[in-house]
């Protein structure tokens, strides 16, 4: 009976550690959702980058 309790506690502890470590590595779904929220900022920064490259190209 002691072994069963120890195995159960080991399993619960390992599951807890696994869940805590999994939080450090987000899935692709979470990163895609995060990127869609920041897309307007990215589109503005891309427009600024394009304007800079055009300005640099016209200077030369």
C-alpha positions in Angstrom: 0.0 0.0 0.0 2.9 2.4 0.7 4.3 1.7 -2.7 1.0 2.6 -4.4 0.8 5.9 -2.5 4.4 6.7 -3.4 3.8 5.9 -7.1 0.7 8.1 -7.0 2.6 11.0 -5.4 5.4 10.6 -7.9 3.0 10.6 -10.8 1.2 13.7 -9.5 4.6 15.5 -8.9 5.8 14.6 -12.4 2.6 15.8 -13.9 2.9 19.1 -12.1 6.5 19.6 -13.2 5.5 18.7 -16.8 2.7 21.3 -16.8 5.0 24.0 -15.3 7.6 23.3 -18.0 5.0 23.3 -20.8 4.0 26.8 -19.9 7.5 28.0 -20.9 7.1 26.6 -24.4 4.0 28.0 -26.0 2.3 26.1 -28.8 2.0 27.4 -32.4 -1.6 28.2 -31.8 -0.8 30.6 -29.0 2.0 32.3 -31.0 -0.3 32.7 -34.1 -2.9 34.3 -31.9 -0.3 36.6 -30.5 1.0 37.5 -34.0 -2.5 38.3 -35.3 -3.0 40.8 -32.4 0.3 42.6 -33.3 -0.2 42.5 -37.1 -1.4 46.2 -37.3 1.9 47.2 -35.7 3.8 45.0 -38.0 2.1 46.4 -41.1 2.9 49.9 -39.9 6.5 49.0 -39.3 6.7 47.3 -42.7 5.4 50.4 -44.3 8.0 52.5 -42.5 10.7 50.1 -43.6 9.5 50.3 -47.2 9.5 54.1 -47.0 13.0 54.1 -45.7 14.3 51.8 -48.4 12.6 54.0 -51.0 14.2 57.1 -49.5 17.6 55.4 -49.4 17.3 54.2 -53.0 16.3 57.7 -54.2 19.3 59.3 -52.4 21.7 57.1 -54.3 
